[in-house]
Amino acid sequence: MQVVVRDNNVDQALRALKKKLQREGVYREMKLRRFYEKPSEKKAREQAAAVRRARKLERKRQERDGLSSNR
């Protein structure tokens, strides 16, 4: 990963780097790897995330379908 420092403006480059790291999920992964996670806990966490994603997708689909049928 690279960040260009322009006009010796290191603060701006640091902000850009932090934003890129955030987008890539590096901070989230660091937080998860801070402590050991049992395989069963990891599986439960991933399944819960999948359920949340599915529910969110269904909510979006319902909103879209509901809006298009009202027109």
C-alpha positions as a Markdown table, in Angstrom:
| # | Residue | x | y | z |
|---|---|---|---|---|
| 1 | Met | 0.0 | 0.0 | 0.0 |
| 2 | Gln | 1.4 | 3.4 | -0.9 |
| 3 | Val | 0.5 | 7.0 | 0.0 |
| 4 | Val | 2.1 | 9.9 | -1.8 |
| 5 | Val | 3.5 | 12.7 | 0.4 |
| 6 | Arg | 3.0 | 16.0 | -1.4 |
| 7 | Asp | 4.7 | 19.3 | -0.4 |
| 8 | Asn | 6.1 | 17.6 | 2.8 |
| 9 | Asn | 2.6 | 17.4 | 4.1 |
| 10 | Val | 3.0 | 14.3 | 6.3 |
| 11 | Asp | -0.3 | 14.9 | 8.2 |
| 12 | Gln | -2.3 | 14.8 | 5.1 |
| 13 | Ala | -0.5 | 11.6 | 4.0 |
| 14 | Leu | -1.2 | 10.0 | 7.4 |
| 15 | Arg | -4.9 | 10.8 | 7.1 |
| 16 | Ala | -4.9 | 9.2 | 3.6 |
| 17 | Leu | -3.1 | 6.1 | 4.9 |
| 18 | Lys | -5.5 | 5.7 | 7.8 |
| 19 | Lys | -8.4 | 6.0 | 5.5 |
| 20 | Lys | -7.0 | 3.3 | 3.2 |
| 21 | Leu | -6.3 | 1.0 | 6.1 |
| 22 | Gln | -9.8 | 1.5 | 7.4 |
| 23 | Arg | -11.3 | 0.7 | 4.0 |
| 24 | Glu | -9.2 | -2.5 | 3.7 |
| 25 | Gly | -10.3 | -3.7 | 7.1 |
| 26 | Val | -6.9 | -3.8 | 8.6 |
| 27 | Tyr | -8.0 | -2.2 | 11.9 |
| 28 | Arg | -10.9 | -4.7 | 12.2 |
| 29 | Glu | -8.5 | -7.6 | 11.6 |
| 30 | Met | -6.0 | -6.3 | 14.1 |
| 31 | Lys | -8.8 | -6.1 | 16.7 |
| 32 | Leu | -9.8 | -9.7 | 16.0 |
| 33 | Arg | -6.3 | -11.0 | 16.2 |
| 34 | Arg | -5.5 | -9.3 | 19.5 |
| 35 | Phe | -6.7 | -12.4 | 21.4 |
| 36 | Tyr | -7.0 | -16.0 | 20.5 |
| 37 | Glu | -10.4 | -16.9 | 19.2 |
| 38 | Lys | -11.6 | -20.5 | 19.5 |
| 39 | Pro | -12.7 | -22.1 | 16.2 |
| 40 | Ser | -16.2 | -22.5 | 17.6 |
| 41 | Glu | -16.4 | -18.8 | 18.5 |
| 42 | Lys | -15.1 | -17.8 | 15.1 |
| 43 | Lys | -17.7 | -20.0 | 13.4 |
| 44 | Ala | -20.5 | -18.5 | 15.5 |
| 45 | Arg | -19.3 | -15.0 | 14.8 |
| 46 | Glu | -19.1 | -15.6 | 11.1 |
| 47 | Gln | -22.6 | -17.3 | 11.0 |
| 48 | Ala | -24.1 | -14.3 | 12.9 |
| 49 | Ala | -22.5 | -11.9 | 10.4 |
| 50 | Ala | -23.9 | -13.9 | 7.6 |
| 51 | Val | -27.4 | -13.8 | 9.1 |
| 52 | Arg | -27.1 | -10.0 | 9.6 |
| 53 | Arg | -26.0 | -9.6 | 5.9 |
| 54 | Ala | -28.9 | -11.8 | 4.7 |
| 55 | Arg | -31.5 | -9.9 | 6.8 |
| 56 | Lys | -30.1 | -6.6 | 5.6 |
| 57 | Leu | -30.3 | -7.7 | 2.0 |
| 58 | Glu | -33.9 | -8.9 | 2.5 |
| 59 | Arg | -34.8 | -5.6 | 4.0 |
| 60 | Lys | -33.3 | -3.7 | 1.1 |
| 61 | Arg | -35.2 | -6.0 | -1.3 |
| 62 | Gln | -38.5 | -5.5 | 0.5 |
| 63 | Glu | -37.9 | -1.7 | 0.4 |
| 64 | Arg | -37.2 | -1.7 | -3.3 |
| 65 | Asp | -40.1 | -4.0 | -4.1 |
| 66 | Gly | -42.5 | -2.0 | -1.9 |
| 67 | Leu | -41.5 | 1.3 | -3.4 |
| 68 | Ser | -41.8 | 0.1 | -7.0 |
| 69 | Ser | -45.3 | -1.4 | -6.4 |
| 70 | Asn | -46.6 | 1.9 | -5.0 |
| 71 | Arg | -45.9 | 3.7 | -8.2 |
